[in-house]
Amino acid sequence: MSRKTRKNKPTSVLAMCATVGFFIGVGLGALMNNLLLVMFIVVAISCAVGYQIDKKNGITYGRRH
């Protein structure tokens, strides 16, 4: 008997990228004595990267028409 292969749904990586960016931003911000600015910049960059990865994998964040 053969088993049917199930196609796995793609999983979003945006939340993971945002979390990693937050911790990297806190670490770099503490080293550079400018915590908030560096943290926001790194989180924004990591969210953009996560969004692009999700877009490539076919994950949408709005309504599908």
Residue pairs with C-beta under 8 A, 6 or more apart in sequence:
10 54
10 57
10 58
10 59
12 50
12 54
12 59
13 50
13 53
13 54
13 57
14 47
14 50
14 51
14 53
14 54
15 50
16 50
17 46
17 47
17 49
17 50
17 53
18 43
18 46
18 47
18 50
20 46
21 42
21 43
21 44
21 45
21 46
21 47
22 39
22 42
22 43
22 46
24 42
24 46
25 38
25 39
25 40
25 41
25 42
25 43
26 35
26 39
28 38
28 39
28 42
29 35
29 36
29 37
29 38
29 39
29 42
32 38
54 61
